Amino acid sequence: MSLQTHLTQLARKHEALEREIHDATTRPSANDLRIAELKRKKLLLKDEMNRLRKDTDSVH
């Protein structure tokens, strides 16, 4: 898998988590622990994407 493909997949997962967080926070019965877990996963994805981009930039 190419780096760009991997970044695209990570970005899609990031966007899906964003939607899931939005949906979870707009429900009256929002589960704070679930929302916190989703946000943690989203942050990990963002960190991974940034790391890959930085590694790519340092190669060029």
DRENDO-1510 file (C-alpha; in Angstrom, 1 decimal, always signed):
<recs>
REC; n; res; u; v; w
REC; 1; MET; +0.0; +0.0; +0.0 .
REC; 2; SER; +1.3; +3.4; -0.9 .
REC; 3; LEU; +1.8; +6.1; +1.7 .
REC; 4; GLN; -0.8; +8.3; +0.0 .
REC; 5; THR; -3.3; +5.5; +0.1 .
REC; 6; HIS; -2.6; +4.8; +3.8 .
REC; 7; LEU; -3.0; +8.6; +4.6 .
REC; 8; THR; -6.3; +8.6; +2.6 .
REC; 9; GLN; -7.6; +5.6; +4.6 .
REC; 10; LEU; -6.6; +7.3; +7.9 .
REC; 11; ALA; -8.3; +10.5; +6.9 .
REC; 12; ARG; -11.5; +8.6; +6.1 .
REC; 13; LYS; -11.4; +6.9; +9.5 .
REC; 14; HIS; -10.8; +10.3; +11.1 .
REC; 15; GLU; -13.8; +11.8; +9.3 .
REC; 16; ALA; -16.0; +8.8; +10.3 .
REC; 17; LEU; -15.0; +9.2; +14.0 .
REC; 18; GLU; -15.8; +12.9; +13.7 .
REC; 19; ARG; -19.3; +12.0; +12.5 .
REC; 20; GLU; -19.7; +9.4; +15.2 .
REC; 21; ILE; -18.6; +11.9; +17.9 .
REC; 22; HIS; -21.1; +14.5; +16.6 .
REC; 23; ASP; -23.9; +11.9; +16.6 .
REC; 24; ALA; -23.0; +10.7; +20.1 .
REC; 25; THR; -22.9; +14.3; +21.5 .
REC; 26; THR; -26.2; +15.3; +20.1 .
REC; 27; ARG; -28.1; +12.3; +21.6 .
REC; 28; PRO; -29.9; +13.1; +24.9 .
REC; 29; SER; -28.4; +9.9; +26.4 .
REC; 30; ALA; -24.8; +10.7; +25.5 .
REC; 31; ASN; -22.3; +8.3; +27.0 .
REC; 32; ASP; -19.4; +10.4; +28.2 .
REC; 33; LEU; -17.0; +7.5; +28.4 .
REC; 34; ARG; -17.8; +6.4; +24.8 .
REC; 35; ILE; -17.4; +10.0; +23.6 .
REC; 36; ALA; -14.0; +10.2; +25.3 .
REC; 37; GLU; -12.9; +6.9; +23.7 .
REC; 38; LEU; -13.9; +8.1; +20.3 .
REC; 39; LYS; -12.1; +11.4; +20.8 .
REC; 40; ARG; -9.0; +9.5; +21.9 .
REC; 41; LYS; -9.1; +7.3; +18.8 .
REC; 42; LYS; -9.6; +10.4; +16.6 .
REC; 43; LEU; -6.6; +12.1; +18.2 .
REC; 44; LEU; -4.4; +9.0; +17.7 .
REC; 45; LEU; -5.4; +8.9; +14.0 .
REC; 46; LYS; -4.6; +12.6; +13.6 .
REC; 47; ASP; -1.2; +12.1; +15.3 .
REC; 48; GLU; -0.4; +9.1; +13.0 .
REC; 49; MET; -1.3; +11.2; +9.9 .
REC; 50; ASN; +0.8; +14.1; +11.1 .
REC; 51; ARG; +3.8; +11.7; +11.8 .
REC; 52; LEU; +3.5; +10.1; +8.4 .
REC; 53; ARG; +3.3; +13.5; +6.7 .
REC; 54; LYS; +6.3; +14.8; +8.7 .
REC; 55; ASP; +8.3; +11.7; +7.8 .
REC; 56; THR; +7.5; +12.1; +4.2 .
REC; 57; ASP; +8.4; +15.8; +4.2 .
REC; 58; SER; +11.8; +15.0; +5.8 .
REC; 59; VAL; +12.6; +12.5; +3.0 .
REC; 60; HIS; +12.1; +15.1; +0.3 .
</recs>
